[in-house]
Amino acid sequence: MQRSRYGLLLPAIVLAAGLSGCELMAPKQAGEAGAPPLTPEQEAAKAALPAPVRKITAQTPEVRAYRKTGARHIYTVYKARIYKGKIPPLVYAVVTVETHLGANGEVEAVTFMRTPEHAPEVSLQIAELINKASPLPPPPAKVGAHTYVETWLWDKSGNFQLDTLTLGQRSR
């Protein structure tokens, strides 16, 4: 069997064309043409979000272990708000939060690495939950004051799971 010199080129062209169209299938973000507009409440929530602060702590084994400690504390405080079982395949919002902790576990600030454009009110609710859960357990002396990073998986019901302790996601 003889291959033409274009035999390998054609699949590459088809793949490139397919990948370039991926952006066409992406969901529209609020504010983009064709995206649903934000409600006045959502616009106000978006305006109230704090600017992100880039003071990330190196993810040493001790810091990763503290993530579980912090997540367990939040689960204990908000037992009734934890989503039971596996999260649905499409969650309402995914928010990555930076919680700046003092050496005693006191929450000093809450900032965001990732907020949902379509649901800025969720980020404000999360900041409120974190502040009300303060103080978190004191970090080990070796860790001390640091920035605790967590991803919140938020369901439309208002219940959530934290990425550190998630039970995973359903396929349907």
PLY file of the C-alpha trace (Angstrom):
ply
format ascii 1.0
element vertex 172
property float x
property float y
property float z
element edge 171
property int vertex1
property int vertex2
end_header
0.00 0.00 0.00
1.43 3.35 -1.01
0.70 6.48 1.01
0.49 9.85 -0.59
2.53 12.61 0.91
-0.76 14.20 2.03
-1.89 11.07 3.90
-0.70 12.34 7.28
-1.44 15.98 6.60
-5.19 15.54 6.14
-5.88 14.22 9.70
-3.79 17.09 11.12
-5.84 19.65 9.18
-9.11 18.07 10.32
-7.92 18.06 13.95
-6.81 21.70 13.78
-10.13 22.75 12.25
-12.04 20.89 14.95
-10.03 22.39 17.77
-10.36 25.91 16.45
-14.13 25.51 16.61
-14.06 24.55 20.30
-14.41 28.18 21.28
-17.70 28.32 19.41
-19.15 25.71 21.75
-17.96 27.34 24.99
-20.71 28.79 27.18
-21.03 32.56 27.00
-19.84 34.55 30.00
-22.01 37.33 31.40
-21.25 40.53 29.59
-20.28 38.77 26.33
-22.48 39.20 23.28
-25.26 36.63 23.40
-24.81 35.89 27.11
-27.72 36.45 29.50
-27.42 39.79 31.28
-26.73 39.93 35.01
-29.53 40.96 37.33
-29.05 44.22 39.27
-28.31 42.13 42.38
-25.66 40.16 40.51
-24.12 43.39 39.14
-23.94 44.76 42.70
-22.39 41.51 43.95
-19.80 41.58 41.16
-18.88 45.19 42.01
-18.49 44.26 45.70
-15.94 41.47 45.09
-12.48 42.28 46.45
-9.53 42.45 44.08
-7.40 39.28 44.15
-4.23 39.37 46.18
-1.36 37.21 44.94
0.28 36.08 48.16
0.10 32.32 47.70
1.85 30.04 50.14
4.05 27.29 48.70
2.09 24.02 48.73
4.31 22.05 51.10
3.02 18.75 52.54
2.18 20.60 55.79
0.15 23.23 53.92
-1.70 20.54 51.94
-2.46 18.72 55.20
-3.79 21.95 56.69
-6.16 22.30 53.70
-7.91 19.17 54.95
-8.01 20.56 58.48
-9.51 23.84 57.25
-12.01 22.04 55.00
-13.11 19.74 57.85
-13.67 22.80 60.05
-15.89 24.41 57.39
-17.78 21.11 56.96
-18.34 20.95 60.73
-19.60 24.55 60.94
-21.90 24.18 57.91
-22.94 20.55 58.29
-26.44 21.19 56.90
-25.05 23.00 53.80
-22.75 20.20 52.59
-23.97 18.62 49.36
-24.60 14.94 50.08
-23.08 12.41 47.69
-21.45 13.12 44.37
-21.82 16.59 42.87
-23.89 16.84 39.63
-21.92 16.97 36.38
-22.69 20.68 35.93
-22.40 22.66 39.13
-23.89 26.13 39.38
-20.60 27.77 40.31
-16.94 26.95 40.89
-15.08 29.45 43.04
-11.40 29.31 43.99
-10.84 31.18 47.23
-7.74 32.48 48.96
-8.27 32.67 52.72
-5.49 34.64 54.39
-4.99 33.23 57.89
-3.09 34.52 60.87
-0.93 32.16 62.92
-3.88 31.67 65.33
-6.28 30.62 62.53
-8.07 33.99 62.44
-9.32 34.90 58.97
-7.59 38.13 57.98
-8.93 38.44 54.42
-10.81 36.50 51.77
-9.91 37.05 48.11
-10.67 35.11 44.94
-8.56 33.49 42.26
-11.60 32.41 40.23
-15.14 33.72 40.41
-18.14 32.79 38.28
-19.08 35.64 35.95
-22.68 34.42 35.80
-23.11 34.19 39.59
-21.00 36.78 41.46
-23.38 36.55 44.42
-22.00 33.07 45.18
-18.51 34.48 45.82
-19.92 36.99 48.31
-21.85 34.23 50.08
-18.69 32.13 50.31
-16.70 35.05 51.76
-19.44 35.52 54.36
-19.42 31.80 55.24
-15.63 31.80 55.66
-15.65 34.92 57.83
-18.42 33.50 60.04
-16.45 30.23 60.41
-13.43 32.18 61.73
-11.27 31.30 63.48
-10.21 28.14 61.71
-8.02 25.73 63.64
-4.58 27.27 64.20
-2.10 26.14 61.56
0.88 24.12 62.82
3.81 26.27 63.95
5.81 25.10 60.93
3.08 26.50 58.65
2.06 29.59 60.63
0.21 32.46 58.98
-0.44 31.64 55.34
-2.93 31.72 52.48
-5.24 28.72 52.48
-6.49 28.04 48.93
-9.70 26.08 48.39
-12.08 25.47 45.50
-15.78 25.56 46.33
-18.19 23.52 44.18
-21.56 25.28 44.57
-24.89 23.68 43.71
-27.99 25.68 42.70
-29.55 24.61 46.01
-26.95 26.66 47.90
-25.25 23.52 49.18
-21.59 22.95 48.40
-18.59 20.68 48.62
-14.98 21.70 48.95
-12.55 20.28 46.42
-10.29 19.00 49.21
-13.06 16.78 50.59
-15.31 16.28 47.56
-16.93 12.92 46.97
-16.45 13.42 43.24
-18.81 14.19 40.44
-21.61 12.13 38.91
-21.36 11.32 35.23
-25.08 12.16 34.74
0 1
1 2
2 3
3 4
4 5
5 6
6 7
7 8
8 9
9 10
10 11
11 12
12 13
13 14
14 15
15 16
16 17
17 18
18 19
19 20
20 21
21 22
22 23
23 24
24 25
25 26
26 27
27 28
28 29
29 30
30 31
31 32
32 33
33 34
34 35
35 36
36 37
37 38
38 39
39 40
40 41
41 42
42 43
43 44
44 45
45 46
46 47
47 48
48 49
49 50
50 51
51 52
52 53
53 54
54 55
55 56
56 57
57 58
58 59
59 60
60 61
61 62
62 63
63 64
64 65
65 66
66 67
67 68
68 69
69 70
70 71
71 72
72 73
73 74
74 75
75 76
76 77
77 78
78 79
79 80
80 81
81 82
82 83
83 84
84 85
85 86
86 87
87 88
88 89
89 90
90 91
91 92
92 93
93 94
94 95
95 96
96 97
97 98
98 99
99 100
100 101
101 102
102 103
103 104
104 105
105 106
106 107
107 108
108 109
109 110
110 111
111 112
112 113
113 114
114 115
115 116
116 117
117 118
118 119
119 120
120 121
121 122
122 123
123 124
124 125
125 126
126 127
127 128
128 129
129 130
130 131
131 132
132 133
133 134
134 135
135 136
136 137
137 138
138 139
139 140
140 141
141 142
142 143
143 144
144 145
145 146
146 147
147 148
148 149
149 150
150 151
151 152
152 153
153 154
154 155
155 156
156 157
157 158
158 159
159 160
160 161
161 162
162 163
163 164
164 165
165 166
166 167
167 168
168 169
169 170
170 171
